[in-house]
């Protein structure tokens, strides 16, 4: 196991725990200042379509999204549980790695209803620095083109 693999696996574990534990205010800190976070479908990704269901091209936009979730948006309260695969390192060198990680996200509603919410893969560009790895890009590629309208929390 190489160092990039271990660091990305640990980054993914912390990332999922942050969302699953409801610590959304900490979520933007997983990203570089000049990042890309996008949620899209497998079909749109395959066709290289740029628009995403969610699209943010800076950490500041992610901070705004979290603020809106806490203060402005109205949505039924729910929680996620992420189940992550091992990262596959596509490319590694010069302080940057490209990786893909499969995921399942289970959604738990306030009344206890639990369902499979999303499956897919993270397509990441990870930068390694003195403070550890950060996401320069995370494209969340959902397997299904049917996206629930209650996509409030980050995947």
N, C-alpha and C positions, 0 to 999 in steps of 0.2 A: 504494500500500500504506500503510495507516494504522499508527500506532504500536501500537495494541492487537494488530493482526494480527501484526506483527513480534515483539512481546514474547511472545505466546502461542505462536507457531511456535517460538521459541527455548526457551521453557519446556518445550514438548512434546519437543523434541529432547534437551534435558538429562535430562528425565524418562525417556525411553526408553533413553538411554545408561546412566543409572544402573542401571536394572534389567538391561539386556542385559550390562553389564560386571560384574554381581554385587555392586554396591556397595549392597546392600539396607539397610545401616545408615543410609545417606544419604537413602533414599526418603521417610521421613516429613517431611523438611525442605522438600519441595515443597508442603506443605499448611499452611494456617493452623491455629492452635491449636484453633479451634472449627469444624472442617471436617466434611465428610461424604464418605466414600469407600464406594461401593457397587458391587458387580458383580451384574448382573441380566440377564434375557433380554429380547429385543425385545418379546415377547408380554406379559410382566409389566410392562414399562415402559409399553407402550401402554395397558394396563388400570389404570395408576397403582397397582400393588401395591407396598407399601412394603418388604416383606421382600426381602432380597438374599441371594445365594449367599455373598457376603462383605459385611459391614456394619460400618462403624466411624464413630462420630460425634465423634471427636476425634483430634488428633495423638497423644495418649497411647495410644489404642487401636491406632494404626498402629505405634507404637514397640513395644507389647506383641506385636503380630503378628510383627514382625521378630525380636524376641527369641525367640519360640516357634519360628520357623523355624530359628533358629541353634542353639537349645539343647534344645527339647523334642520338636518334631514329627519323625516319621520318614517320609521320602519318598525316592523314587528321585531322585538328583541329576540335574538337567537345567538347561538354559539357554534363554533366549528371544532372539529377534531380532524387534524391532518394525519394521514398515514403516508409516509414518504419512502420511496425506493432509494437505493444507493445511487449517488451521482455517477454519471458516466463522463469521464473527462474526454472531451473531443479534441482539445488543443491546450497546451500548457507551455508558457515561455514568457520571458521578459516581464515578469510580475503580473501577468494576466492569464486567466484560464477561461476557456469556454467549456461549459458543462451542461448536461441535460439530466434532469431528475424527474422520475414519474411520481405522481401524487394521486391520492384519493382524498376528498374532503367530505366528511359527514356533517350534516347540519342538524343541530338539536334546537327545537323550538321551545318556547316557554312552557307549553303544555306537555313537554316530554316527547313529542313526536320526533322521531329520528329517521332521516333518509339520506341516501347517497346524493350529495349535492353536486359534486363535480369530480371528474377524473381528467387526467391529462399529463402534461409534463411542463416543467420549468425549463426554459431555454435561457441560460444565463451567461453573462460575461462578468467574471469576478476579478476585481483588482486586489492585489496583495500589497499591503503597506506595513509600516511600523506598528500601526494600531490594529493590525489584523485584516482579514478580508472584508470587502464591501461589494455590494452589487452595483456594477456599472450599468448593467441591463438585466432585467427579468421580464421575459415575455412568457406569460402564462398561456399555454396553448391548451384549450379545453377540447376534449375529444368530441363532444357533442356540439351540434350547432343550435341545440335548444338550450338557451340560457334563461334560468329563472329570473323573473323581474326583481326578485329580492336579492340582488347581488350588491349588497351594501358593504359588507366587510371585505377586506382584501383577501385574495386567495394566496 
